[in-house]
Amino acid sequence: ISNTCWEGLSCLLRAVMTLFRTLLLLSVAAASVAEQISPQRRKRGLLELAGAIKCSTERSALAYVMYGCYCGLGGQGWPRDQAD
């Protein structure tokens, strides 16, 4: 293999590595800016979920412990109650 072939591959490899570094730098910068613009939401737990259920349905979250969708196979049947 001639030297010009290796020189061409070396040049191509340098160009690819430069492109990779540039994209990595841009993605890190974009993530940093996005974090400053909209801070990460805090994680919530089961108590907050229970509160949201109580607020929206006026029923205890415990009312849904053994609940499943009873609309039929694949959800194709008729609703049995408001939650369906």
PyMOL commands that place a pseudoatom at each C-alpha (Angstrom):
pseudoatom trace, name=CA, resn=ILE, resi=1, chain=A, elem=C, hetatm=0, pos=[0.000, 0.000, 0.000]
pseudoatom trace, name=CA, resn=SER, resi=2, chain=A, elem=C, hetatm=0, pos=[1.430, 3.349, -0.972]
pseudoatom trace, name=CA, resn=ASN, resi=3, chain=A, elem=C, hetatm=0, pos=[2.191, 6.201, 1.411]
pseudoatom trace, name=CA, resn=THR, resi=4, chain=A, elem=C, hetatm=0, pos=[-0.422, 8.417, -0.210]
pseudoatom trace, name=CA, resn=CYS, resi=5, chain=A, elem=C, hetatm=0, pos=[-3.111, 5.899, 0.729]
pseudoatom trace, name=CA, resn=TRP, resi=6, chain=A, elem=C, hetatm=0, pos=[-2.043, 5.912, 4.397]
pseudoatom trace, name=CA, resn=GLU, resi=7, chain=A, elem=C, hetatm=0, pos=[-1.803, 9.691, 4.364]
pseudoatom trace, name=CA, resn=GLY, resi=8, chain=A, elem=C, hetatm=0, pos=[-5.344, 9.877, 3.006]
pseudoatom trace, name=CA, resn=LEU, resi=9, chain=A, elem=C, hetatm=0, pos=[-6.631, 7.529, 5.712]
pseudoatom trace, name=CA, resn=SER, resi=10, chain=A, elem=C, hetatm=0, pos=[-4.786, 9.476, 8.373]
pseudoatom trace, name=CA, resn=CYS, resi=11, chain=A, elem=C, hetatm=0, pos=[-6.312, 12.719, 7.139]
pseudoatom trace, name=CA, resn=LEU, resi=12, chain=A, elem=C, hetatm=0, pos=[-9.776, 11.152, 7.099]
pseudoatom trace, name=CA, resn=LEU, resi=13, chain=A, elem=C, hetatm=0, pos=[-9.320, 9.795, 10.627]
pseudoatom trace, name=CA, resn=ARG, resi=14, chain=A, elem=C, hetatm=0, pos=[-8.260, 13.225, 11.902]
pseudoatom trace, name=CA, resn=ALA, resi=15, chain=A, elem=C, hetatm=0, pos=[-11.306, 14.813, 10.265]
pseudoatom trace, name=CA, resn=VAL, resi=16, chain=A, elem=C, hetatm=0, pos=[-13.658, 12.242, 11.818]
pseudoatom trace, name=CA, resn=MET, resi=17, chain=A, elem=C, hetatm=0, pos=[-12.089, 12.702, 15.266]
pseudoatom trace, name=CA, resn=THR, resi=18, chain=A, elem=C, hetatm=0, pos=[-12.375, 16.484, 14.965]
pseudoatom trace, name=CA, resn=LEU, resi=19, chain=A, elem=C, hetatm=0, pos=[-16.031, 16.151, 14.000]
pseudoatom trace, name=CA, resn=PHE, resi=20, chain=A, elem=C, hetatm=0, pos=[-16.641, 13.784, 16.932]
pseudoatom trace, name=CA, resn=ARG, resi=21, chain=A, elem=C, hetatm=0, pos=[-15.009, 16.191, 19.408]
pseudoatom trace, name=CA, resn=THR, resi=22, chain=A, elem=C, hetatm=0, pos=[-17.028, 19.097, 18.030]
pseudoatom trace, name=CA, resn=LEU, resi=23, chain=A, elem=C, hetatm=0, pos=[-20.323, 17.203, 18.299]
pseudoatom trace, name=CA, resn=LEU, resi=24, chain=A, elem=C, hetatm=0, pos=[-19.463, 16.066, 21.823]
pseudoatom trace, name=CA, resn=LEU, resi=25, chain=A, elem=C, hetatm=0, pos=[-18.660, 19.625, 22.877]
pseudoatom trace, name=CA, resn=LEU, resi=26, chain=A, elem=C, hetatm=0, pos=[-21.885, 20.949, 21.338]
pseudoatom trace, name=CA, resn=SER, resi=27, chain=A, elem=C, hetatm=0, pos=[-24.021, 18.285, 23.015]
pseudoatom trace, name=CA, resn=VAL, resi=28, chain=A, elem=C, hetatm=0, pos=[-22.487, 18.975, 26.439]
pseudoatom trace, name=CA, resn=ALA, resi=29, chain=A, elem=C, hetatm=0, pos=[-23.000, 22.713, 25.951]
pseudoatom trace, name=CA, resn=ALA, resi=30, chain=A, elem=C, hetatm=0, pos=[-26.619, 22.201, 24.852]
pseudoatom trace, name=CA, resn=ALA, resi=31, chain=A, elem=C, hetatm=0, pos=[-27.337, 19.999, 27.870]
pseudoatom trace, name=CA, resn=SER, resi=32, chain=A, elem=C, hetatm=0, pos=[-25.830, 22.613, 30.170]
pseudoatom trace, name=CA, resn=VAL, resi=33, chain=A, elem=C, hetatm=0, pos=[-27.904, 25.420, 28.665]
pseudoatom trace, name=CA, resn=ALA, resi=34, chain=A, elem=C, hetatm=0, pos=[-31.079, 23.312, 28.773]
pseudoatom trace, name=CA, resn=GLU, resi=35, chain=A, elem=C, hetatm=0, pos=[-30.516, 22.592, 32.471]
pseudoatom trace, name=CA, resn=GLN, resi=36, chain=A, elem=C, hetatm=0, pos=[-30.190, 26.309, 33.218]
pseudoatom trace, name=CA, resn=ILE, resi=37, chain=A, elem=C, hetatm=0, pos=[-33.278, 27.223, 31.201]
pseudoatom trace, name=CA, resn=SER, resi=38, chain=A, elem=C, hetatm=0, pos=[-35.605, 24.618, 32.712]
pseudoatom trace, name=CA, resn=PRO, resi=39, chain=A, elem=C, hetatm=0, pos=[-34.367, 23.010, 35.912]
pseudoatom trace, name=CA, resn=GLN, resi=40, chain=A, elem=C, hetatm=0, pos=[-35.008, 19.313, 36.368]
pseudoatom trace, name=CA, resn=ARG, resi=41, chain=A, elem=C, hetatm=0, pos=[-38.321, 18.372, 37.909]
pseudoatom trace, name=CA, resn=ARG, resi=42, chain=A, elem=C, hetatm=0, pos=[-38.116, 16.726, 41.284]
pseudoatom trace, name=CA, resn=LYS, resi=43, chain=A, elem=C, hetatm=0, pos=[-39.163, 13.120, 41.568]
pseudoatom trace, name=CA, resn=ARG, resi=44, chain=A, elem=C, hetatm=0, pos=[-42.431, 12.417, 43.286]
pseudoatom trace, name=CA, resn=GLY, resi=45, chain=A, elem=C, hetatm=0, pos=[-43.564, 9.362, 45.179]
pseudoatom trace, name=CA, resn=LEU, resi=46, chain=A, elem=C, hetatm=0, pos=[-46.625, 7.293, 45.867]
pseudoatom trace, name=CA, resn=LEU, resi=47, chain=A, elem=C, hetatm=0, pos=[-48.042, 9.763, 48.379]
pseudoatom trace, name=CA, resn=GLU, resi=48, chain=A, elem=C, hetatm=0, pos=[-48.127, 12.492, 45.743]
pseudoatom trace, name=CA, resn=LEU, resi=49, chain=A, elem=C, hetatm=0, pos=[-49.776, 10.073, 43.304]
pseudoatom trace, name=CA, resn=ALA, resi=50, chain=A, elem=C, hetatm=0, pos=[-52.370, 9.168, 45.935]
pseudoatom trace, name=CA, resn=GLY, resi=51, chain=A, elem=C, hetatm=0, pos=[-53.036, 12.879, 46.486]
pseudoatom trace, name=CA, resn=ALA, resi=52, chain=A, elem=C, hetatm=0, pos=[-53.497, 13.465, 42.749]
pseudoatom trace, name=CA, resn=ILE, resi=53, chain=A, elem=C, hetatm=0, pos=[-55.927, 10.535, 42.533]
pseudoatom trace, name=CA, resn=LYS, resi=54, chain=A, elem=C, hetatm=0, pos=[-57.888, 11.825, 45.527]
pseudoatom trace, name=CA, resn=CYS, resi=55, chain=A, elem=C, hetatm=0, pos=[-57.989, 15.339, 44.071]
pseudoatom trace, name=CA, resn=SER, resi=56, chain=A, elem=C, hetatm=0, pos=[-59.117, 14.312, 40.589]
pseudoatom trace, name=CA, resn=THR, resi=57, chain=A, elem=C, hetatm=0, pos=[-61.512, 11.454, 41.401]
pseudoatom trace, name=CA, resn=GLU, resi=58, chain=A, elem=C, hetatm=0, pos=[-62.598, 12.309, 44.952]
pseudoatom trace, name=CA, resn=ARG, resi=59, chain=A, elem=C, hetatm=0, pos=[-61.924, 8.649, 45.817]
pseudoatom trace, name=CA, resn=SER, resi=60, chain=A, elem=C, hetatm=0, pos=[-59.200, 7.114, 47.919]
pseudoatom trace, name=CA, resn=ALA, resi=61, chain=A, elem=C, hetatm=0, pos=[-56.251, 5.682, 46.022]
pseudoatom trace, name=CA, resn=LEU, resi=62, chain=A, elem=C, hetatm=0, pos=[-56.881, 2.453, 47.935]
pseudoatom trace, name=CA, resn=ALA, resi=63, chain=A, elem=C, hetatm=0, pos=[-60.128, 2.069, 45.982]
pseudoatom trace, name=CA, resn=TYR, resi=64, chain=A, elem=C, hetatm=0, pos=[-57.977, 1.231, 42.939]
pseudoatom trace, name=CA, resn=VAL, resi=65, chain=A, elem=C, hetatm=0, pos=[-55.708, -1.379, 44.550]
pseudoatom trace, name=CA, resn=MET, resi=66, chain=A, elem=C, hetatm=0, pos=[-57.448, -4.390, 42.998]
pseudoatom trace, name=CA, resn=TYR, resi=67, chain=A, elem=C, hetatm=0, pos=[-58.763, -2.437, 40.003]
pseudoatom trace, name=CA, resn=GLY, resi=68, chain=A, elem=C, hetatm=0, pos=[-58.213, -3.538, 36.427]
pseudoatom trace, name=CA, resn=CYS, resi=69, chain=A, elem=C, hetatm=0, pos=[-59.758, -2.582, 33.117]
pseudoatom trace, name=CA, resn=TYR, resi=70, chain=A, elem=C, hetatm=0, pos=[-62.840, -4.757, 32.824]
pseudoatom trace, name=CA, resn=CYS, resi=71, chain=A, elem=C, hetatm=0, pos=[-63.873, -3.510, 29.398]
pseudoatom trace, name=CA, resn=GLY, resi=72, chain=A, elem=C, hetatm=0, pos=[-63.259, -6.900, 27.822]
pseudoatom trace, name=CA, resn=LEU, resi=73, chain=A, elem=C, hetatm=0, pos=[-60.419, -8.433, 25.853]
pseudoatom trace, name=CA, resn=GLY, resi=74, chain=A, elem=C, hetatm=0, pos=[-58.237, -5.704, 24.385]
pseudoatom trace, name=CA, resn=GLY, resi=75, chain=A, elem=C, hetatm=0, pos=[-60.443, -2.978, 25.851]
pseudoatom trace, name=CA, resn=GLN, resi=76, chain=A, elem=C, hetatm=0, pos=[-63.142, -3.668, 23.248]
pseudoatom trace, name=CA, resn=GLY, resi=77, chain=A, elem=C, hetatm=0, pos=[-66.073, -4.178, 25.632]
pseudoatom trace, name=CA, resn=TRP, resi=78, chain=A, elem=C, hetatm=0, pos=[-68.380, -1.709, 27.324]
pseudoatom trace, name=CA, resn=PRO, resi=79, chain=A, elem=C, hetatm=0, pos=[-67.157, 0.393, 30.274]
pseudoatom trace, name=CA, resn=ARG, resi=80, chain=A, elem=C, hetatm=0, pos=[-68.300, -0.899, 33.649]
pseudoatom trace, name=CA, resn=ASP, resi=81, chain=A, elem=C, hetatm=0, pos=[-67.787, 2.339, 35.584]
pseudoatom trace, name=CA, resn=GLN, resi=82, chain=A, elem=C, hetatm=0, pos=[-66.414, 5.899, 35.251]
pseudoatom trace, name=CA, resn=ALA, resi=83, chain=A, elem=C, hetatm=0, pos=[-62.808, 4.745, 35.706]
pseudoatom trace, name=CA, resn=ASP, resi=84, chain=A, elem=C, hetatm=0, pos=[-63.048, 2.466, 32.655]
for i in range(1, 84): cmd.bond("trace and resi %d" % i, "trace and resi %d" % (i + 1))
show_as sticks, trace
zoom trace
